């Protein structure tokens, strides 16, 4: 499942639904351009950028209870940190697909 509904329910009880809706909107506004930047970094083999962007997207996704997506970005971050560029495009394609599913699930949740 692309979204951890228990974690989201916990966040709602702590922050309130209105605040979490604003956080979700900020996540969407921030993550879409970063995903595009990540693709460009992968295509141009800029490993430091891949590592930084993957780390940022991993953390933001985990904060929004998108654990599957956070794992995809963690895998990319790890590969870039180890200077293993051969699998990055495959991992990016997986992350991009997971991102679409996760965003859909997140929008449906609210």
N, C-alpha and C positions, 0 to 999 in steps of 0.2 A: 504494500500500500504506500503510495507516494507521500502521504501525510499522516502524522502522528496525532490523531484526534484527541487522545487523552492529554497530550502536552498542550494542545491548543485550548482545551477546556480549562486546564490549569492556568494558562496565561490569561484567559478571559476572567477567571475568578480573581486573579491578582490585579490585572491592569484595567479590567472593564472592556466591554465589547467595543465601545466607541474608540478607545485608545488603540486597541488591537487592529481595528479597521484602518486607522491612520498609519499604524506601523506597517501593515500589509501593503498599503498604497505606496509608502516610501520604499519598501522592499522591491515592489514591482518597478517603480520608476528608476531605482538604482541598479537593479540586476539586469534589466534588458540591455542597456548600453555596455555594461561590463561583460555580458555574454558575447556581444559583438566584438568587443576588444579582445576577449579571450580567443575567439576564433582567428582573428587577425594575428595574434601573437603565436598561435599554434602554426598557422600557415607560413609564417616568416621565421619560425624556429627561435623565437625570443624566449628562451627558457626562464629567465628571471621574471619577465612579465607574466608568463604562464603561471609560474609559482605564486606570484603576488596576487594576481587576479583570482586564481583558483582558491587561494587561502581566504580572500575576502568573500567570495561567493559561498564558500563552504560555511564560514561562520554565520553569515547572514541567513543562509538557508536553514542551518541548524536552529537559529533563533526563531525562525518561523515554523518550526516543527516539520520541516521537509527533510526528514532523515535520509531517505533514499538519495535525494538530490545532493545533500551534504556529502554523502559517501562518494558519489561520482566525482565531485570536486576535490575531495580528499585524495582520491586515487590520482587525479591529474596533478595535484600539488606534489605528491610524493614522487611521481615519475619525473616531473620537471626538476625537483630538488636533487634527484639522483642523476640528472643529465641524460635521462632516457627519453629521447624524443620520438623513437620509432612507433610507440603506441599512442601518442598524444592525440592524433586525429581520430583514431578509433574511440578513444575515451571521450573526446569532445562530442562526437556524434551521439554517443550514449548519453552524455550529460545534457545535450540539447534536447533529445527526446524526453528524457526524464524531467527536464525543466518544463516542457509543455504540459506534460501530465500533471506535474506538481502544481503549476499555476492554475490549471483547470480545477483541480481538487480544492485548492485554496479558495478560489472564487466561489465554488459551489458550497463551501463550508459556511460562508458568511451570507 
